[in-house]
Amino acid sequence: MALSNVLEIPTSGFNFENVARNVALEGLLEGGQTKTPKPMKTGTTIAGLVCKEGVVLGADTRATSGEVVADKMCAKIHYISPNIYCCGAGTAADTEKTTDLLSSNLTIFSMNSGRNPRVVMAVNILQDMLFRYRGQIGASLILGGVDCNGNHLYTVGPYGSIDNVPYLAMGSGDLAALGILEDRFKPNMEMEEAKELVRDAIHSGIMSDLGSGNNIDICVITKQGVDYIRPYQESEYKDKRQKRYKYGPGTTSILTEKIVPLELEVVQETVQRMDTA
Amino acid sequence: MAAATAMRFGQLSSGSDMAPDWTTKEVSTGTTIMAVEYDGGVVIGADSRTTTGAYIANRVTDKLTPIHDRIFCCRSGSAADTQAIADVVTYQLGFHSIELDEAPLVQTAANLFKASCYRYREELMAGIIVAGWDKRRGGQVYTVPVGGMLVRQPVSVGGSGSTYIYGYMDSNYKPNMTKDQCLRLVSGALSLAMERDGSSGGVVRLAAISETGVDRQVILGNQLPKWSTTGYIPYCLSKGLEIYPTV
């Protein structure tokens, strides 16, 4: 890749070391009648749309690990740059790391060139990376941002295909969310109407899909700045904790105490004068 | 060994069998694409449907991708693969054109596509039609199907929907047609293919490339040419027949 200021240097060929390790582990654990932990999937509903003043992104906050909800307040809208945010669906680790990598690379680019990154740049970097890994990185991303060329919304699939459309939904709840978006989307919507539409789309995903649930996060990106509302709406089915699960001091009794001072001796001392004239 | 572990990896990560296929299938363009040459340029056309298994991921896709000012390619096959190849060729052709200090030939673009598609034929699934206009040979259409063959044809169709329109194309194409006749031929052929092929649909995107420039149009679903077998109800109404309830 031609970006000379990017931190990561891709190694040639595919690295399947972890695959061999996983297969070996499965073999070992199967003998002991335990299962390997399933990768945490976000099982998700994410949506985005372009409105008159900017881009509105929305996501639910449930992360599942098999049939158990692993995280009830998972953040699926990731920061990429001050003007670009990205929703991620698929394997939680993959979306986290991919967006982190992208964010780091774009920060380096910004520092090098003194410019704000453009959304097409983020999309191209993602596409390059995901295509190179041929679908092994299970990340379906919705990228939205505002730059000097206008308001943009892109989706990047796990195999590296991109689509540039005015409204989108991804994740396991996408069919439900897309139904709402197809019905009520209009070009150049007002901000409040757009936020309500995204909220309704995510809500529909939460109601109709088991993998999505809990709260709704909304991220509004405009030329003036970003409004990351987390949560935009809390789940009506929130539980009240019965007890406090914090242990006060004195819960565990101390039987013995031994203090060993570390003896350090000065081996070498150098003084470097700083010229502060 | 790598292949065996890769296959096993596929089984590990495929999750439950209850998951719908659009969560695991790769995005494919399904598709019908077509290009016709006329005296002075080419007319290219494509449908607008991208599918992931049975789900339509994008119903307004643009499969006519510009490679250079007067050279386009029509993409069919895997969306990721064709987008990546088109990006690579756009870069290579742009660089070549700067070195040459003149507009590149369509044949050059077609050969660049062939080079990538043939070298990586095992890993890629891409059927591409390259079409455009250049000063030396005028309007040209080159087809680079899956596998990496390269052949120049006056008219070419591609994609999963192309099988349904070979007959229409063979019987309706005549040499030395005008630009408007070509536009009608392409829009007619594409609407027939979209009618029969489940993986093709949406709108028809057309582009006419000539020395003066590129003229793009979109034909929406309700404006497509109608045929007597297109739709049961219009057919009955046109013939004055009773409309029987279908189960």
Interface residues (C-beta under 8 A of the other chain):
Chain A: F14 F16 V19 A20 N22 V23 E26 P39 K41 Q127 L130 F131 R134 G135 Q136 G138 G157 Y159 G160 S161 I162 D163 V165 S172 L175
Chain B: A2 T5 A6 R8 F9 L12 S13 G15 T23 E26 V27 T50 T52 Y55 A57 N58 V60 T61 S78 A79 A80 Q83 A84 E123
